[in-house]
Amino acid sequence: MKQVAIAFFLLNYLTFYGQVANGNTITNSTNNTAEPVPSLQEQELDTIAVDQESLAPKNYRQESKKAKVSSVSKAESASYDREESTIVSTRAAENFAVTKSQASNSRTQRSPSKEYQNLMESSVKELERTAPESFEYHFYKYQSGNYNTELGEHLNKAEELRPNNSDVQVQKVAYSIILSDTTSAKMYLEKLEKSDRLTDEVIMYTEDLLLSVPEKGALITHGLDDTYGAYYNQINNDVRNDVMVVSLDMMQSPQMREKLKQKGFNVPESPLVDVNYMKTLCETNKDKNLSISMTVPKEYLTEIKRNLYVEGLTFKYSDIMNYNNFFRNDYLWSEVLTLKLVEQAKTDKGKQLTSNYLPMLLQLSKFYGEANEKDKKKKVDDESEKVSVQCNKYEQVKKIKSSY
């Protein structure tokens, strides 16, 4: 039986995939195409309000009960210096936040470009000069290191200053995972789940994402939702701990790269984690039973599309020509996947995530039809119709089915 390779899906089904960093899409009801939505990873600065008071130098924030300024000119000068310092600090913090957001929104690389990196480091230097004790300085200092755990003291200081800040907790999860501290990772993942930063729908989705990976395989993820959701299921729910989660985000960390090398992975030498890095990573680790989350942007898949085959909620990487993925999908659909999200999706985000079940369902429909297995075909057709309605892809699915 002819197998459906990735080229077919890339041409026909790409609008079903979460093609945004971290796997979130919304649907434009006018043209029925998937539009990018900034993911939690890309919005990880969204709870950080620039606090002008905290950015002012400490000696200006605290009143001295002993010293009194007798000269009006000195008082005016001090006031002017304080105001100027706060303005500079605020501007530096805002510039960092904007630069970090722009760098994170790139669809072709997870690492900041050299230009963005220089801008972030420049902002951090301004904060170090004008507000070295502020939350913003310490948090942005750590972030500018791109998951370099050697800067962990700054992350810990930021947590000390704002212990309930969810942006800090996001970074603490990655920091703990890179250092193999599963106890701390579990604690921070629970905090993110309680604050709804990591939603129940994402957790349900990523359970099936993990279940889609072959035994002792490796799952390549891209951003917060697919990565943290997978880790939550492994660490907190004891789901598929045999799977090695390889986060392209965390691959920026020299410590994470070394950790993977120790596990037998060939790690590309390029300092930038981009589409070429992804290509090399897959080609040099084809013996690691690689699967790629469907939430990885399509730009990362273009150069390797001939080696990708749909399996559940992943793309299986294989150098075997005409790799047979039908029996694997039949098994996943019939016996493995929970389909909890398909039944319980309530939010727009959850409903859009269910669209990633469609490539598998449409492929199975095609195969069951060719094999004249009418009952199985009807079952998957009913399921794909339900999913297509809730994620607003009904007309697209109908058109694809009519082409069989």
Buried (B, 14 or more C-beta within 10 A) or exposed (E): EEBBBBEBBBEBBBBBBBBBBBBBBBBEEEEEEBEBBBBBBBBBBEBBEBBBEBBBBEEBBEEEEEEEEEEEEEEEEBEEEBEEBBBBBBBBBEBBBEBBBBBBBBEEBBBBBEEBBEBBBBBBBBBBBBBEEBBBBBBBBBBBBBBBBEBBEBBBBBBEBBEEBBBBBBBBBBBBBBBEBBEBBBBBBBBBBEEEBBBBBBBBBBBBBBBBBBEEBBBBBBBBBBBBBBBBBBBBEEBBEEBBBBBBBBBBBBBBBEBBEEEEBBBBEEEBBBBBBBBBBBBEBBEBBBBBBBBBBBBBBEBBBEBBBBBBBBBBBBEEEEBEBBEBBBEBBEEEBEBBBBEEBEEBBBBBBBBBBBBBBBBBBBBBBEEEBEEBBEBBBEBBBBBBEBBBBBEBBEEBBEEE
